């Protein structure tokens, strides 16, 4: 009998196959006979080795009666004999060292071995039946990959709507690497037999539907496209098929809603002749929004939105229009086919966001991105205070003089602090006088930027630039919650710590993979930014690093290789990037007497970073323009969760920091959402992303 030795570091590892735990790791509730194996069944590679790197698979077999190990005999045999696979008796030996590290033991358990020959064909499976002495059985399935590619099939659409009057649908085109194909239809509900498959050969299929007269509801089915065979490899794709109720429908598509005709969005019927759509509408260069009646097929006339608020009609495809999209954002569109007019309303989550009337006070600039596009940044930090009707506290706070002013003692990590006038600025009901610009024209905060807590940034709740407690939850929601951002992207909120980002390749391809798996890296949250803008996210900051590298500053060159998530997380300090971000106002309004590490290319780069510093509960204002104790600095929080310890505990997000007037742009996943934590806020214009 073959012996297979597996080395285990601690004595507790032995119990993995000698325990009385059920497969789901709970206590087994009865005295039934149960067969267990250890380790779990691996996948076999095409060369005959296992996914764990072994030449064969050897396991231990244990037969339980309830939670007790029995001495029952058993046998393992193929369900169907294969000339390329074999199963034979073997002895599984676990060798472990006790907790003292001085003694080594062997534990031997009867088991079996599965071996497979190399597979030059398609993926295949081999089943082993284990039968205990009392007749109890357990079937194990072993999958071996093949050298030939598994079956694949893809289709451009996931859903197909058919009008109530029936007929033949548009041709459904699909792509596959196999030559064999078939189709099936599964009906939903009581209505069956109303679809007929029109086989047009490999790669093309259509459906023919019977008429449907019901005016209350439609009917649906699922078309399954199957490619390959049991002897080669199988793959399939499902397409939801909806036959509409006997009514009039309109479908919306075009570049400004990122939908082609085949994937047009069915509008909601509000009343006779009036239809609505809610979603992201953006400036696509060619701002065309079209509407088709009753079909996603090519049909005329096609209707389209004109900039004067009327609905136009064309007997040919519409490729240009005079439509202007003033701001990229979520809108509710209402199309009235009775009067052939349309209107849109903005969808805004935060009513206290900065109004459009303030936009002239904010210069903007486009910065290049690695994908060949650009992003538009405000080149001054936000200084919106919520307006005259905010209440007791403004949104955010101005800049206080010195170092440590406005500090509060922390009584409890979760209890709200008791605020006092001597620790607040005049605008927030206190006695502290804000810093004024050196030229005498207003406060520094009103020109160069206020400090906001994350709650203020994201929800617009006025806190006067001081969080209510030391430990609070994330204002956008907790990890695991579903979230729709302000360009309509659906995602699951999650923590993205350093350990996750460093696992991706330090390349553009690695960045794309990271964003695919962690979409909150590019979450666009409007918060208190004006409509059409959002709080700079992690992708925005990464792209800004790239833009500093493109500037090619001779005195402070930035390596483009640092413009990736891997470098941001593994190095945390991006050399020379901050030198390009400084503005000339930094030196003009500080009192330290020393110059920052500002590049000669900073003026042309035009990002205009100013030392607004930050504010915390326990240490007050610090690192501001006249903080000669710690030197002026800059901090901005990023709406990307880093870690969470549960409800009411310390929550941390990412932040970007410049300290010591140096040239390094620092990132950290240690920004406590509570603690006061008021920082600068930069807004970026909304953009479309896949």
RAVEN-V401312 format. One line per field, one symbol per residue. ss: DSSP state (@ for helix, = for strand, . for the rest). phi: phi as a letter, one per 30 degrees, with the letter a starting at -180 (. if undefined). A space follows every 50 residues. Layout:
ss->???
phi->???
This chain:
ss->.=======..@@@@@@....=.....=.....======.....=.....= ......=========..==....=====......=============... ...=============.......=========....========...... ..===...====....==...=====....========......=====. ...======.........==========.....==========......= ====@@@.=.@@@.==.====..========........====....... .====....=====..............========....======.... .....@@@@@@..=====.....=====..................=... ....................@@@.=@@@...=...=......=@@@@@.. ==.@@@@@@......................===.....===.....@@@ @......@@@@@@@@@@.@@@@..........===..@@@@@@@@@@@@@ .........@@@..@@@@@@@.==..@@@@@=.@@@@@............ .@@@@...=...====...===...........===========...... ========......========.....===..===.....
phi->.dcbccdbdbddddddccccddecicdddbcddbcbbbdddcdcdddjdc dcicdacbbccbccciccdccedabcbddbdbdcbbbbdacccccbcddd icccbcbcbdabbcbbddccccebbbcccccdedjdbbccccccdcdddd dbbbbdccbbccdddijddedccbcbccccaabbbcdciddbiccbdcdc jejbabbccddbcdccacbbabccccbiaddcacbbbcbdcccdddacbb ccakedbhbdddceddddddadicbbbbldbbdcicdcbcbcciacddbb dccadcddiccdbbcbeccbacdccdadadbccbccddchbbabbdcbdc dcdddeddeedbdbadbdcddjcabccdcbddbdcjidcdkecddibdcc dibjdidcdcdbdcdddcdbedcbdedciccdcddcdddiciddddcckc cbddddecciddbiibddadcbddddkcejddbcddbidcacdadbdedd dddcedaddddddddddbdddbdccdhcddejbbdecddddddddedddd dhdddbdcdddddadededdcibcdidddddecddeddcccdjcdddcdd cddddididbddiabbddcidaidecdddcidabbbdcdbdcabcjeicd cbbdbbbbbihdcccccacbddddijhcbdbccbdebdbd
